[in-house]
């Protein structure tokens, strides 16, 4: 499996917020983008609500989610490109 993805199938994982840290709950797999949470703010909001979120695990998206979680503002970031 290619971890880089091709913008149709995106490297993703089910992720949960545990003790303030993002934890992968399954193995990383390429999934179609339409099954992923692609909005950074919504992903952060759902994680803070205790949900397990299937989302992209590439560096840019994960960094944006971590930043929103650190800042505590889930209304300030738009969806990923």
Kinemage of the C-alpha trace (Angstrom):
@kinemage 1
@onewidth
@group {chain A} dominant
@subgroup {mainchain}
@vectorlist {calphas} color= white
{ca unk a 1} P 0.000 0.000 0.000
{ca unk a 2} L 1.321 3.405 -0.918
{ca unk a 3} L 1.042 5.730 2.072
{ca unk a 4} L 1.212 8.912 -0.027
{ca unk a 5} L -2.283 8.547 -1.480
{ca unk a 6} L -3.375 9.919 -4.827
{ca unk a 7} L -6.031 12.488 -3.802
{ca unk a 8} L -8.767 9.980 -4.632
{ca unk a 9} L -7.789 7.390 -2.030
{ca unk a 10} L -6.397 9.126 1.044
{ca unk a 11} L -4.198 7.612 3.787
{ca unk a 12} L -6.499 7.604 6.788
{ca unk a 13} L -7.169 6.105 10.156
{ca unk a 14} L -9.824 6.072 12.834
{ca unk a 15} L -8.558 8.495 15.466
{ca unk a 16} L -9.656 9.245 19.009
{ca unk a 17} L -8.524 11.933 21.443
{ca unk a 18} L -7.068 10.216 24.524
{ca unk a 19} L -5.612 12.302 27.358
{ca unk a 20} L -5.211 15.237 24.975
{ca unk a 21} L -3.336 13.243 22.311
{ca unk a 22} L -4.477 11.853 18.976
{ca unk a 23} L -4.440 8.052 19.010
{ca unk a 24} L -4.823 5.814 15.980
{ca unk a 25} L -7.336 3.041 16.685
{ca unk a 26} L -6.814 0.969 13.519
{ca unk a 27} L -4.104 0.458 10.924
{ca unk a 28} L -3.639 3.205 8.349
{ca unk a 29} L -5.371 2.468 5.074
{ca unk a 30} L -6.075 4.371 1.891
{ca unk a 31} L -9.798 5.179 1.795
{ca unk a 32} L -11.936 7.167 -0.627
{ca unk a 33} L -12.060 10.822 0.352
{ca unk a 34} L -15.861 10.783 0.629
{ca unk a 35} L -15.729 8.553 3.761
{ca unk a 36} L -13.297 10.821 5.629
{ca unk a 37} L -13.906 13.862 7.792
{ca unk a 38} L -12.190 16.458 5.587
{ca unk a 39} L -13.025 19.561 7.612
{ca unk a 40} L -10.330 20.392 10.173
{ca unk a 41} L -12.653 22.247 12.547
{ca unk a 42} L -15.317 19.572 12.397
{ca unk a 43} L -12.745 16.827 13.009
{ca unk a 44} L -11.461 18.711 16.067
{ca unk a 45} L -14.994 19.352 17.349
{ca unk a 46} L -15.922 15.684 17.006
{ca unk a 47} L -12.696 14.554 18.693
{ca unk a 48} L -13.333 16.912 21.610
{ca unk a 49} L -16.841 15.461 21.862
{ca unk a 50} L -15.301 12.017 22.400
{ca unk a 51} L -16.065 10.621 18.956
{ca unk a 52} L -13.779 8.363 16.960
{ca unk a 53} L -13.156 10.142 13.656
{ca unk a 54} L -12.007 8.607 10.382
{ca unk a 55} L -9.690 11.227 8.932
{ca unk a 56} L -6.663 11.868 6.769
{ca unk a 57} L -3.324 11.130 8.442
{ca unk a 58} L -0.999 13.042 6.150
{ca unk a 59} L 1.143 15.606 7.959
{ca unk a 60} L -0.604 18.788 6.805
{ca unk a 61} L -4.097 17.740 7.897
{ca unk a 62} L -2.950 16.196 11.177
{ca unk a 63} L -0.920 19.325 12.001
{ca unk a 64} L -3.941 21.532 11.374
{ca unk a 65} L -6.137 19.375 13.623
{ca unk a 66} L -3.509 19.424 16.383
{ca unk a 67} L -3.255 23.220 16.102
{ca unk a 68} L -7.019 23.649 16.434
{ca unk a 69} L -7.080 21.294 19.425
{ca unk a 70} L -4.238 23.209 21.109
{ca unk a 71} L -5.910 26.554 20.496
{ca unk a 72} L -9.289 25.252 21.618
{ca unk a 73} L -11.069 26.970 18.724
{ca unk a 74} L -13.002 24.723 16.380
{ca unk a 75} L -14.695 27.543 14.463
{ca unk a 76} L -11.586 29.154 12.977
{ca unk a 77} L -10.293 26.706 10.366
{ca unk a 78} L -11.847 25.878 7.020
{ca unk a 79} L -11.915 22.491 5.332
{ca unk a 80} L -8.787 20.897 3.865
{ca unk a 81} L -8.003 21.314 0.200
